[in-house]
Amino acid sequence: MALTLYGGARSRASMPRWYMEERGIAYSWQQLDMEAGEHRQPPFTTINPFGKVPALVEEAPELPGGSVQLFESGAILLYLAERHGGECQSAAERGLAQQWVLFANATLATALFVPSNREREFPRLMTVLDGLLAGGRPLIGERWGVADCAVHAYLAYLPIFFPQIDLSPYPNVQATIAATQQRPAYQRVMRQR
Ligand SMILES: N[C@@H](CCC(=O)N[C@@H](CS)C(=O)NCC(=O)O)C(=O)O
């Protein structure tokens, strides 16, 4: 088995990278020179024709054709969780994991990064998340997993990209960000990003 994750400096590749670091999944890291446009030309565009990172390649004899190539951070996360992370082993578990990863990458990401949505959506989402995150419980089950990786990664972007946003009305979100920043696997990835 060989896993290669392609990403760039300060890119969304940090999300699946964090998951692999947390779970002790062995992988190679291929950092593209995005300033030089390496992500928009072959050979990378044979992996993601849209020229965006992250992308993941796994080579293993049991895979159809001997390998699988994936783009979209959410698809990569869910693949890793099911194949290497011991998660998503039933339809119900898979459905819940997909729910949270899609929530993070579609609903939460849009509320944060699309300025016209931020004012309208942000307080509503944060209020509900703050309730769900009380006590530091994982979003699914008893153990930190792919759902937490996706949602917490976006929450931890808040002080990086939006230091002006006052998070004091959301103490559990603040505690989640602080706990994420303390995780050794998260620190390793953020140091290298
Ligand atoms: N929805 C995609 C977004 C991918 C994306 O926009 N990646 C950025 C880096 S964070 C990128 O590759 N930008 C370079 C470009 O669009 O040329 C995902 O989650 O993987």
The ligand as a MOL file (V3000), in Angstrom:
LIG
                    3D

  0  0  0     0  0            999 V3000
M  V30 BEGIN CTAB
M  V30 COUNTS 20 19 0 0 0
M  V30 BEGIN ATOM
M  V30 1 N -13.7620 21.8970 -2.7730 0
M  V30 2 C -12.3620 21.6520 -2.9930 0
M  V30 3 C -11.6490 22.9940 -3.0470 0
M  V30 4 C -10.2390 22.8310 -3.5470 0
M  V30 5 C -9.5590 24.1750 -3.6600 0
M  V30 6 O -10.1850 25.2060 -3.9980 0
M  V30 7 N -8.2570 24.1540 -3.4050 0
M  V30 8 C -7.4710 25.3500 -3.5120 0
M  V30 9 C -6.3930 25.3610 -2.4360 0
M  V30 10 S -7.0930 25.3970 -0.8030 0
M  V30 11 C -6.7480 25.3510 -4.8490 0
M  V30 12 O -6.2740 24.3180 -5.2930 0
M  V30 13 N -6.6420 26.5320 -5.4650 0
M  V30 14 C -5.8410 26.6920 -6.6230 0
M  V30 15 C -6.5980 27.0740 -7.8450 0
M  V30 16 O -7.8410 27.0890 -7.8300 0
M  V30 17 O -5.9240 27.3580 -8.8300 0
M  V30 18 C -11.7920 20.7590 -1.8660 0
M  V30 19 O -12.3240 20.8110 -0.7530 0
M  V30 20 O -10.8490 20.0040 -2.1130 0
M  V30 END ATOM
M  V30 BEGIN BOND
M  V30 1 1 1 2
M  V30 2 1 2 3
M  V30 3 1 2 18
M  V30 4 1 3 4
M  V30 5 1 4 5
M  V30 6 2 5 6
M  V30 7 1 5 7
M  V30 8 1 7 8
M  V30 9 1 8 9
M  V30 10 1 8 11
M  V30 11 1 9 10
M  V30 12 2 11 12
M  V30 13 1 11 13
M  V30 14 1 13 14
M  V30 15 1 14 15
M  V30 16 2 15 16
M  V30 17 1 15 17
M  V30 18 2 18 19
M  V30 19 1 18 20
M  V30 END BOND
M  V30 END CTAB
M  END
